Amino acid sequence: MLAVNSGSLHAAEGAAARPYEVPRGALEQTIAQVWQELLGLERVGRDDHFFELGGHSSMAVQLIPRLRRQFGADIGLRSLFQAPTLRGFASAIAESASREPACA
């Protein structure tokens, strides 16, 4: 008998209900690419929600160090939970990067 994960189905339905909006700028595009690789998706839009796309805390723990290396910014795990959409997460990263002191 085939088991169906109804939680995953509902997440996919929620993501499909939103219109796709292409990620803007290098920051959003890079985050989208990492999410696509990590989640095994063909595309991720600006308003897509990491956890609704199938992400979970273990994936988030893998995601954060990859993005820290990519951007050289101090990105906290909490920022993904507070802003789980691509647009919101990118904004949180940009804000965090702008607060970091410049190297002299």
C-alpha contacts under 8 A as a table, 3 or more apart, distances in Angstrom:
res1	aa1	res2	aa2	distance
5	N	8	S	5.50
5	N	9	L	6.58
6	S	9	L	4.90
6	S	10	H	6.18
7	G	10	H	5.21
7	G	11	A	6.24
8	S	11	A	5.02
8	S	12	A	6.16
8	S	52	E	7.93
8	S	54	G	6.68
9	L	12	A	5.14
9	L	13	E	6.18
10	H	13	E	4.99
10	H	14	G	6.18
11	A	14	G	5.12
11	A	15	A	6.27
11	A	52	E	4.64
11	A	53	L	6.18
11	A	54	G	7.09
12	A	15	A	5.16
12	A	16	A	6.02
12	A	52	E	6.94
12	A	53	L	6.47
13	E	16	A	5.03
13	E	17	A	6.13
14	G	17	A	5.21
14	G	18	R	6.98
14	G	52	E	7.19
15	A	18	R	5.66
15	A	48	D	6.33
15	A	49	H	7.47
15	A	52	E	6.72
15	A	53	L	6.82
16	A	19	P	7.26
18	R	47	D	7.60
18	R	48	D	7.89
20	Y	45	G	5.40
20	Y	46	R	7.45
20	Y	47	D	7.62
21	E	45	G	5.06
21	E	46	R	5.53
21	E	47	D	7.10
22	V	44	V	7.81
22	V	45	G	5.32
22	V	46	R	6.13
23	P	28	E	5.26
23	P	29	Q	5.35
23	P	32	A	7.08
23	P	44	V	7.71
23	P	45	G	5.75
23	P	46	R	5.02
23	P	86	L	7.98
23	P	87	R	7.77
24	R	27	L	7.65
24	R	28	E	5.65
24	R	29	Q	6.37
24	R	46	R	7.68
25	G	28	E	5.70
25	G	29	Q	6.14
26	A	29	Q	5.07
26	A	30	T	5.93
27	L	30	T	5.30
27	L	31	I	6.27
27	L	90	A	6.44
28	E	31	I	5.17
28	E	32	A	5.97
28	E	46	R	7.49
28	E	86	L	6.79
28	E	87	R	6.90
28	E	90	A	5.78
29	Q	32	A	5.05
29	Q	33	Q	6.17
30	T	33	Q	5.10
30	T	34	V	6.36
31	I	34	V	5.16
31	I	35	W	6.15
31	I	67	L	7.47
31	I	86	L	7.27
31	I	90	A	7.32
32	A	35	W	5.06
32	A	36	Q	6.04
32	A	43	R	7.48
32	A	44	V	5.57
32	A	45	G	7.35
32	A	86	L	6.99
33	Q	36	Q	5.06
33	Q	37	E	6.28
33	Q	43	R	7.93
33	Q	44	V	7.77
34	V	37	E	5.16
34	V	38	L	6.08
34	V	63	L	7.61
34	V	67	L	7.99
35	W	38	L	5.08
35	W	39	L	5.75
35	W	40	G	7.94
35	W	41	L	7.79
35	W	44	V	7.30
35	W	50	F	7.69
35	W	63	L	7.77
36	Q	39	L	5.28
36	Q	40	G	5.44
36	Q	41	L	4.64
36	Q	42	E	6.20
36	Q	43	R	6.14
36	Q	44	V	6.43
37	E	40	G	5.22
37	E	41	L	6.75
38	L	59	M	7.29
38	L	63	L	7.54
39	L	53	L	7.46
39	L	54	G	6.81
39	L	55	G	6.58
41	L	44	V	7.24
44	V	48	D	6.30
44	V	86	L	7.98
45	G	48	D	5.26
45	G	86	L	7.07
46	R	85	T	6.96
46	R	86	L	5.05
46	R	87	R	4.95
47	D	85	T	5.40
47	D	86	L	5.90
47	D	87	R	5.98
48	D	52	E	7.65
48	D	53	L	7.23
48	D	85	T	5.25
48	D	86	L	5.95
49	H	52	E	5.23
49	H	53	L	6.13
49	H	84	P	5.30
49	H	85	T	4.16
49	H	86	L	6.58
50	F	53	L	5.32
50	F	54	G	6.85
50	F	55	G	5.37
50	F	56	H	7.99
50	F	84	P	5.46
50	F	85	T	6.05
50	F	86	L	7.28
51	F	54	G	5.26
51	F	55	G	4.32
51	F	56	H	5.83
51	F	84	P	7.04
52	E	55	G	6.83
55	G	59	M	5.94
55	G	60	A	7.01
56	H	59	M	5.36
56	H	60	A	6.18
57	S	60	A	4.87
57	S	61	V	6.21
58	S	61	V	5.13
58	S	62	Q	6.59
59	M	62	Q	5.02
59	M	63	L	6.06
60	A	63	L	4.84
60	A	64	I	6.23
60	A	77	L	7.05
60	A	80	L	7.64
61	V	64	I	5.79
61	V	65	P	7.39
61	V	77	L	7.08
62	Q	65	P	6.24
62	Q	66	R	6.85
63	L	66	R	5.34
63	L	67	L	6.33
64	I	67	L	5.23
64	I	68	R	6.10
64	I	75	I	6.61
64	I	76	G	7.01
64	I	77	L	6.31
65	P	68	R	4.90
65	P	69	R	6.20
66	R	69	R	5.31
66	R	70	Q	6.15
67	L	70	Q	4.79
67	L	71	F	5.94
67	L	72	G	7.77
67	L	73	A	7.97
67	L	75	I	7.51
68	R	71	F	5.42
68	R	72	G	5.16
68	R	73	A	5.35
68	R	74	D	6.23
68	R	75	I	6.03
69	R	72	G	5.28
69	R	73	A	7.67
73	A	93	I	7.57
73	A	96	S	7.32
73	A	97	A	5.64
73	A	100	E	7.86
74	D	96	S	7.08
74	D	97	A	7.25
75	I	79	S	7.14
75	I	93	I	6.41
75	I	96	S	7.18
76	G	79	S	5.53
76	G	80	L	7.56
77	L	80	L	5.65
77	L	81	F	6.96
78	R	81	F	5.17
78	R	82	Q	6.11
79	S	82	Q	5.05
79	S	83	A	5.88
79	S	84	P	7.82
79	S	89	F	6.77
79	S	92	A	6.60
79	S	93	I	7.93
80	L	83	A	5.11
80	L	84	P	4.95
80	L	89	F	5.95
81	F	84	P	5.48
83	A	86	L	7.97
83	A	88	G	4.96
83	A	89	F	5.00
83	A	92	A	7.26
84	P	88	G	6.59
84	P	89	F	5.95
85	T	88	G	5.18
85	T	89	F	5.87
86	L	89	F	5.20
86	L	90	A	5.99
87	R	90	A	5.31
87	R	91	S	6.24
88	G	91	S	5.05
88	G	92	A	6.22
89	F	92	A	5.01
89	F	93	I	6.24
90	A	93	I	5.10
90	A	94	A	6.13
91	S	94	A	5.08
91	S	95	E	6.09
92	A	95	E	5.09
92	A	96	S	6.09
93	I	96	S	5.04
93	I	97	A	6.07
94	A	97	A	5.11
94	A	98	S	6.17
95	E	98	S	5.16
95	E	99	R	6.45
96	S	99	R	5.27
96	S	100	E	6.59
97	A	100	E	5.33
98	S	101	P	7.99
